Amino acid sequence: MSDAQAPPDIRDLSAGQFIDGFRLEAPLNPGGMANLWRVTHNSDTLPMVMKIPLVHGSPVNIVGFEVEGMILPRLAGPHVPRFIKAGDFSNPYIVMEFVTGQSLKARLDETPLRPEEVIETGVKIALALHDLHRQHVIHLDLKPSNIILRESGEAALIDFGLSRHDQLPDLLAEEIPGPIGTGPYVSPEQVRGDRSDPRSDLFALGVILYFLGTGERPFGEPASAREWRRRLWRDPVPPRAWNADLPPFLQEIILRCLDVDPNQRPATAAELAFALRNPECVLLTERATRTRRDGVIKVAARWLSARRPQPPRQRRSVAGQLARAPIIMAAVDLNPGHEALSEAVAVTVSRLLATEPGARLACVNVMKTSLLAIDPTEDSEGRSIHLQRLVALRHWARDLPVPPERLTFHVLEAVDAAGALIGFARTNRADHIVIGARASSALRRYLGSVSAQVVAEAPCTVTVVRKVAET
């Protein structure tokens, strides 16, 4: 078949045929909206897959294919497949990177997984979601079959046919009446027709974490939109009732993700990843240890609330939600003689928090260690130096205007203080670093300062606070 000819009917495709220079090698398991083929091209050695839309059946197939064709070329990074090429209306197809690795769906038969595996997998997916949200996209169909764990370690998200891009028309909302999605993973706001909240993806991730930790789905497998509505009032069985080995902090996180009210979920995927990585910082409530679902009175109240007409929700943007919940990192110098500088950092952080009421604050101090020598872990009185630093950090933050559930403390032990701060900011997806700069000296100008290195290499905004009158 020559490149100039129209593609054959999808029912007649066979290995060895060519479409626009791409050679069909082998069919893959079809998706819900398209046929998938492994393809090769003489000008590209990257493993590739071609997606050809199913033109028969639901109109969601065609509209969803068009949506993915608009969104995928705008995405980049290791958490999404690389876009290669798309055909036109007379010859519709999308060619993208074939993501090598293991589908999360393949691990479902192994559930329940060990808590450590649930946490590790959850962090990978949350970081992938955060990267996607920063590119103005809500996935809206997150489920195990749409998550590939790359051989390099990252989670890659695929299939953007039901997604929404902040800066593009939402064709699905405009052309398809009623809620759209995969039953077990659809969020309450999607059930109500709202496709604008990135926290819908956190609800779906909560469903995935629940399944990985228990082997059960929190809302079963509802087959219709009418059945989906039950999640507006009926809470799931607490995960620890299925698997008592799950730690309370993990149940706290999962049930927060599954809350009917998006405002009760983690504000961003980065915040969710942070909580999974720092369990000691998770504020536990009664959710953490419950073993039964809510009683009839609470359920009835939610049922009545779900039946009332809902006021029109203000249209959200992904960027707006991320901006309302930044992760601020305060790098605090606790060494003697620099009290005035650390106080100046506290003043600057207080001003930032006043303008960012939804922010999470991570207070970080670095204990410098020797490259070759063995550093003492206790002082002359037998007290833990690390613990004393944590106490000092808490004392430093005592007057900051931030609720305890959004305040964490971290003491890092490292030879390279600047590298440790930069690594913490990168790992935890910090949005803003506040750091003090000590008074200048000839030696510091020669060797370089910690604050200067942080400014040069940090992956986010940095505010440097200087105290001129420092001794």
C-alpha positions, 0 to 999 in steps of 0.5 A: 500500500503506498503512502498516498492511498487512504488507510485500509479499514481497521478490520482489514489491517495486517502485519506488513502494511504501511500507513504514511511510512509506518510499517504495521508490525503486530497488533496489541490489545485494543483500547476502549477507543482505538486499535493499537499496533506496534509500528516501525519507521525507517527514520526512527528507532524509538519503539512506537505504537500507532493508535487508530480510532474505532469509528463505530459505536459510541461518539466518545470514541471519535471525540476522545481520539480528537482530544488526545490528538490535541493534547498529546503533542503539547506534553513532554517529559518522562511521565508521558509517551513522546508524540511522533506524528498524527494523521489528518481527518481522512487518514486518522491515526496517532503515532507515539512512543511505545512505553516499555515497562510493566502496566500497573494492571499486571500487578493487580493479581498480586494484591494486596501488596506490601505497604512499602510497595503501595507507598512506593507506587503511589509516590511514582504515580503522584509525581507523574500526575503533578508533572501532568497537572503542571502542563495544564492537563487533568487526566480524568481516566486514571486507572491501572491500565493507563499507568506504565511503570518504566524500566527507569523507575518513573510512572508514565501515564497513557491514554488522554482521550478523556482528558481536559487541557486548561488552554483547549476547548473541552470537546467532551463536555461540549458534545457528550451529555452526562458523566464520562469515565471508568466506573470504579475511578470516577470522582464525585465531581465528575459524577456531577458533570464537573471536569475542571478539578485536578483533585479528581485525579487524586480521587482516582489515585486513592481508588488505586492505592485502596485496591493495591493495599486491600485487593478490593475496590472501594466502590465496587464496579458500578456499571452505570452513571446512576450507580456511580452516584452512590459514592456521593453519600456511601463511604467505602469500608476502611482499608484496614478492615480488609488488611490490618497490616496497612499502617494508620497513616496510609489509611488516613491518606487513602480516605482523604483522597476518597473524600466526597469534598475535593477540599478535604483531599490533598490540595495537589499531587505533589502534596500527596507524594510528600505525605506518602514519603514523610509518614511521620508528618501526616496528621492522623485523625479518627479516619486513621484507625476506623474499621467501620463505615459511617453510620446511617445518620451520616450517610442519610445526611450526605444522601439528602445533600446529594439530592439538593440542587448544586450551586454552579461551581466556579470553573477551575484551572489546573494552574490556579489550583497548583498556585493556591497550594504551593510547597514552601521550603524554609532553609533555616540556619540554627548555628549559634551566632546567626539568630538574627538571620534565622529570625529574618527568614521567619519574617519573610516566610510569615509574609509569604504564608499570609499571601498563600493561605493554602501553602504547605511549609517544610522547615529544613535544617542541614547538619553538616557532616565530615567527609572522612571523620565519624561525627558524634550523634550525641552531645556531651550530656548524652542527648541526640544532636539530631533530635535537638535540631528538630526541637529547635526547628519547631521552636523557630516555627512556633509563631508562623501562621500555618496550621499543623497539618500543613507544617513539617520539620526535616533535619538533613545530614550531609557533607554538602549543605547546598546539595542537600537543600537542592535535592530535598526541593527537587525530590519533594517538588518545592515551589519556593525556597526561602534561605538566609545569606550570611554576611559576605567575606573574602573566604566566602566569596572565594569558596562560594556560598550555600545560598548562591549555589541554591539560587543557581541550581534550585528547580524553583523560585528562591528568595534570599534573605540577608541580614546586614547587621549580622555578627 
